[in-house]
Amino acid sequence: MDDHCWQIQDKEPLFPDTLWSKPETKALAKRLVIIGGHTGGFDQVAAAYQAAREAGIGQTKVALPDKLRSVLAKSLPDAVFVPSSPNGTVGDKALNDLLSYEQWADLSLICQTSDNSESALCVTHFAQRRQKPLVLGDEAALALKSDPALLNQPGLYLVLSLAALQQVIKFLSPGLLIKHDMGLRPLALALAAIDTPAGLVTVYDQHVLVKVGDNVTSTKRQSTPSLAALAGFSAVWLAWEPAKPLAALSTAAFVF
């Protein structure tokens, strides 16, 4: 495969029209629900929430397990609390509540879900029944390994560490090898070769790589970005430009 599928974004945006069409009022800036967190941690959820606010989202809800109510109810005004699993995570008992928030929002983001079976079941059922675009972080994406067909859905976007991508790639393109030291160009071309309708975002050596269809963009950052914050920021741009996911995600990487 030659390099025609790979575009490098440097000092100028690849998609200036997308950049300049950012909503100018809060009323037009869409709605986002962020789902995740557990009694062992909610820092990634908080980072995604803060990044979404900085990006300029219109309205946000953060759906957390109700075992965190006493910790976060006063400090996080956009929090809503759903039934917890026995392990203190967002479990399957919360599914109906989460789907109602999905209907309220233009786009959903799930991150920091823990790796227990209750969380995995909830993420799987949510992915099966969702009706709108969905962004998944590492743990949420890996929760779908029991039903890998769910990873090959249009309207699904995976914001993954390279380690999580190495695991997910087994389900998306068996036989394709992703290495930590493979170099930027080989990684960009490998991403382009993955045959999936899902979008992918990953970070390699301070570069944010975006893959939609057989097109890949890369954007050099001054430092390695937080994946949770990048997921929250990217989700906002996807909510604004759902019909142009490559432009939306690449512009998010440029502005972030």
C-alpha positions in Angstrom: 0.0 0.0 0.0 1.4 3.4 -0.9 1.1 6.6 1.2 -1.9 8.2 -0.6 -4.1 7.0 2.2 -2.1 8.8 4.9 -2.3 12.6 5.4 -0.1 14.5 7.8 -1.6 17.5 9.6 1.1 20.0 10.7 0.8 23.7 11.1 -2.4 24.0 9.0 -5.6 22.0 9.5 -6.4 19.4 6.9 -10.1 20.3 7.2 -10.3 24.1 7.7 -14.0 24.2 6.9 -14.7 21.9 9.8 -12.5 24.0 12.1 -14.3 27.2 11.2 -17.8 25.7 11.5 -17.6 25.1 15.2 -20.9 26.0 16.8 -21.0 29.6 18.0 -23.7 29.3 20.7 -24.2 26.7 23.5 -27.7 26.0 22.2 -26.2 24.6 19.0 -23.3 22.8 20.6 -25.0 19.4 21.1 -25.3 17.0 24.0 -22.9 14.4 25.3 -23.3 11.6 27.9 -20.2 10.2 29.4 -20.6 6.8 31.1 -18.1 5.1 33.4 -16.3 5.3 36.7 -16.2 2.9 39.6 -15.4 2.9 43.3 -11.7 2.3 42.4 -11.4 5.3 40.2 -13.1 8.0 38.2 -10.1 10.1 37.1 -10.5 9.2 33.4 -14.2 10.0 33.4 -13.3 13.4 35.0 -10.6 14.1 32.4 -13.0 13.3 29.6 -15.7 15.5 31.1 -13.3 18.4 31.6 -12.0 18.1 28.0 -15.5 18.0 26.6 -16.3 21.2 28.5 -13.1 22.8 27.1 -14.0 21.7 23.6 -17.3 23.6 23.9 -20.0 21.0 24.3 -23.5 22.4 24.8 -24.8 20.1 27.5 -23.2 17.1 29.3 -24.3 14.4 31.6 -21.9 12.1 33.4 -23.5 8.8 34.3 -21.8 7.2 37.3 -22.5 4.3 39.6 -24.6 5.4 42.5 -21.9 4.1 45.0 -20.1 7.3 44.0 -23.0 9.6 44.9 -21.6 10.6 48.3 -18.2 11.4 46.8 -19.2 13.3 43.6 -22.8 14.6 44.0 -21.7 18.0 45.3 -18.5 18.5 43.2 -19.8 17.4 39.8 -23.1 19.2 39.0 -23.6 17.4 35.7 -23.4 13.9 37.4 -26.3 11.5 37.2 -26.2 8.3 39.2 -27.3 4.9 38.0 -27.5 1.5 39.8 -24.2 0.1 40.7 -23.0 -3.5 40.3 -21.9 -5.3 43.5 -18.3 -4.3 42.5 -19.2 -0.6 42.5 -19.1 -0.3 38.7 -21.8 0.7 36.1 -23.5 -2.7 35.8 -26.3 -4.2 33.7 -28.9 -3.0 36.2 -28.2 0.5 34.9 -28.8 -0.3 31.2 -32.3 1.2 30.9 -31.2 4.4 32.6 -28.1 4.6 30.3 -30.2 4.0 27.2 -32.5 6.9 28.2 -29.5 9.2 28.5 -28.3 7.9 25.1 -31.6 9.1 23.7 -31.2 12.5 25.3 -27.7 12.9 23.9 -26.3 13.3 20.4 -23.4 11.0 21.2 -22.2 8.7 24.0 -18.7 8.1 25.4 -17.9 5.1 27.6 -14.6 4.9 29.5 -13.1 3.6 32.7 -15.6 0.8 33.1 -13.4 -1.7 35.0 -12.8 -5.2 33.6 -15.3 -7.2 35.6 -18.1 -9.2 34.0 -20.9 -6.9 35.1 -19.3 -3.9 33.3 -18.6 -6.0 30.2 -22.2 -7.2 30.1 -23.5 -3.6 30.4 -21.2 -2.3 27.7 -22.1 -5.2 25.4 -25.8 -4.6 25.8 -25.5 -0.9 25.4 -23.5 -1.4 22.1 -26.2 -3.8 20.9 -29.1 -1.4 21.5 -27.6 2.0 20.9 -29.1 4.2 18.2 -26.5 7.0 18.0 -22.8 7.3 17.6 -20.7 5.8 20.4 -17.1 6.4 21.5 -15.3 3.8 23.5 -12.1 4.0 25.6 -9.7 1.0 26.3 -11.7 -0.9 28.9 -15.0 -0.4 27.2 -13.7 -1.6 23.8 -12.1 -4.6 25.3 -15.3 -5.5 27.1 -16.8 -6.3 23.6 -14.3 -9.1 23.0 -17.1 -11.6 23.9 -19.1 -10.3 20.9 -16.4 -9.0 18.6 -18.9 -8.3 15.8 -19.9 -5.3 17.8 -16.5 -3.8 17.2 -17.3 -3.7 13.5 -20.2 -1.3 13.5 -20.7 2.0 11.7 -21.0 4.9 14.1 -18.6 3.3 16.5 -15.3 5.1 17.4 -12.5 3.6 19.4 -10.0 5.9 21.2 -7.3 3.4 22.2 -3.9 3.1 23.7 -1.5 1.1 21.4 -1.7 -1.8 23.9 -5.5 -1.9 23.7 -5.3 -1.5 19.9 -3.0 -4.6 19.7 -5.7 -6.6 21.4 -8.7 -5.2 19.5 -6.9 -5.7 16.1 -7.1 -9.5 16.7 -10.9 -9.1 16.2 -10.9 -6.4 13.5 -8.1 -7.8 11.3 -6.7 -11.2 12.3 -3.1 -11.6 11.2 -2.3 -7.9 11.1 0.5 -7.1 13.5 0.8 -3.8 15.5 4.1 -3.2 17.3 5.1 -0.6 19.8 8.3 0.2 17.9 7.1 -0.2 14.3 7.5 3.5 13.3 4.9 6.1 12.4 4.6 5.3 8.7 4.2 1.6 9.0 1.6 2.1 11.8 -0.3 4.6 9.6 -0.4 2.2 6.7 -1.3 -0.7 9.0 -4.3 1.3 10.3 -5.4 2.1 6.8 -5.4 -1.6 5.9 -7.8 -2.5 8.7 -11.1 -3.4 7.1 -13.7 -2.0 9.5 -16.6 0.5 9.5 -15.5 1.6 13.0 -13.3 4.7 13.4 -10.0 4.4 15.3 -7.9 6.9 17.2 -4.6 6.1 18.8 -1.4 7.8 20.0 2.1 6.9 18.9 5.2 8.9 19.9 3.3 12.1 20.5 1.3 11.7 17.2 -2.5 11.3 17.2 -3.5 9.0 14.5 -7.1 8.9 13.2 -8.4 6.2 10.9 -11.8 6.3 9.2 -12.4 4.0 6.2 -9.1 3.5 4.4 -7.9 7.0 5.3 -5.5 7.9 8.1 -4.3 11.3 9.4 -1.6 12.0 11.9 -1.1 15.1 14.0 2.1 15.8 16.0 1.5 17.1 19.5 3.9 18.9 21.8 3.5 16.1 24.3 1.7 12.7 24.6 -1.9 13.5 25.2 -4.1 11.9 27.8 -6.3 9.4 26.0 -9.3 10.0 28.3 -9.1 13.7 27.6 -8.6 13.1 23.9 -11.7 10.9 23.9 -13.8 13.5 25.5 -12.5 16.2 23.2 -13.0 14.0 20.1 -16.5 13.0 21.1 -17.6 16.7 21.0 -16.3 17.2 17.5 -18.0 14.0 16.4 -21.2 15.2 17.9 -20.9 18.4 15.8 -19.9 16.7 12.6 -21.3 13.2 12.6 -21.4 12.9 8.8 -17.7 13.8 8.5 -16.0 11.7 11.1 -12.5 11.8 9.5 -12.6 15.6 9.5 -14.2 15.8 12.9 -11.6 13.6 14.6 -8.6 15.0 12.7 -9.7 18.6 13.6 -10.1 17.5 17.3 -6.5 16.2 17.2 -5.4 19.6 15.7 -7.2 21.8 18.2 -6.7 19.6 21.3 
